[in-house]
Amino acid sequence: MENYLQAKGRIFDIQKYSIHDGPGIRTIVFLKGCALRCRWCCNPEGQLYDIHPMMFNGKEKIVGQDVTVDEVLSVIAEDDFYYRRSGGGVTLSGGECLNQPDFAPHLLRACHELGYNTAIETTGFQKWEIIEKYLEHLDYVLMDIKHIDSAKHREFTGVPNELILENARRIAESGKAELIIRTPVIPTFNDTPEEIHAIAEFAASLPGVTKHHLLPYHRLGQGKYEGLNRGYGMGDIEPPDNKHMEMLLKVAERSGLHCQIGG
C-alpha cells in the first residue's frame, strides 16, 4: 500500500498501561470481528465486525469505530517513554486481529518503525497466507491452544481445531516471532489433567516454543452479555480454585516447558 498509514480498520477499544499480553508496559488495541464463538469469551462485543449499540452501566454506547493506522499510532505513541523504559510495546487483540489483514499488518509495521516491539493475541484460525502478512512485523505471537480434541473444540468454540494446530506449527517453524502458547482453563471443557497434559505436550513439540501460560476462567465478561441482550452460557460454571490451577500447572510442567498461571 502506497500510504499504509491511511489504511483503515475497525476497533472497539484501546487499553493503555497493560502489564500483560507481552513484555513490559503495553498498549492493547482491540479489533472487531472473530470467527469463533467461545462460550466463555470475555469480549463478546468484539465478536461481530459490525458497529452496534451496547448497554454499559445503564447507558447505551456504540461499540466499534473506523480508524486509520495513523490515528491509532498517535494514541500509541503517547506512551513512548513507558515502552522504552520497560521494554514494552503494542499488542493487537480482539475479536481476532487476523481478520483485518488490510489494516493490522500496516499498524504492526508502523509500530516497528517507531521502535516498539509488537505482539498479537490470536486464535490462529485463519488462512496461512494471511498470517504470513503479520509475521513480517511481529516479535511475539500469543496463541491460544484450547483443546486437542477437534470435536470438543467445535462444541465449545463453534469451529474445529485442525487449522489452528497446523498454523501453530507453521508459525513455530517460521522462526519469525516468539510463539507463546496460552490455554484458557475452562471447567467442563479442558480442566482435567489429561486435557492439559495433551495441550502441553503439543506445545512442547513445536520448534522453539518454551512457554505455556494457563489462564484461569473468570466471569469478568458476564455483564457484557447482558448489555448485548445475549445469554451467557457459562453462568453456572465456577472458576477453578488456586489448588486446582496449581495441580494443572504441575501437569503442564512435565512437558519441560516454562509454565505459569496467568499471562
Salt bridges, closest charged atoms under 4 A:
ASP21 OD1 - ARG182 NH1 3.10
GLU45 OE2 - LYS224 NZ 3.06
ASP66 OD1 - ARG10 NE 2.69
GLU78 OE1 - LYS16 NZ 2.44
ASP79 OD2 - LYS16 NZ 3.36
ASP80 OD1 - ARG84 NE 2.84
GLU113 OE2 - ARG109 NE 3.09
GLU121 OE2 - ARG182 NH2 2.43
GLU136 OE2 - LYS176 NZ 2.59
ASP139 OD2 - HIS112 NE2 2.81
ASP144 OD2 - LYS146 NZ 3.36
GLU155 OE2 - ARG39 NH2 3.89
GLU166 OE2 - ARG170 NH1 3.51
GLU178 OE2 - LYS211 NZ 3.26
ASP191 OD2 - HIS244 NE2 3.68
GLU195 OE2 - HIS147 NE2 2.83
GLU195 OE2 - LYS152 NZ 2.98
GLU238 OE2 - ARG219 NH2 3.59
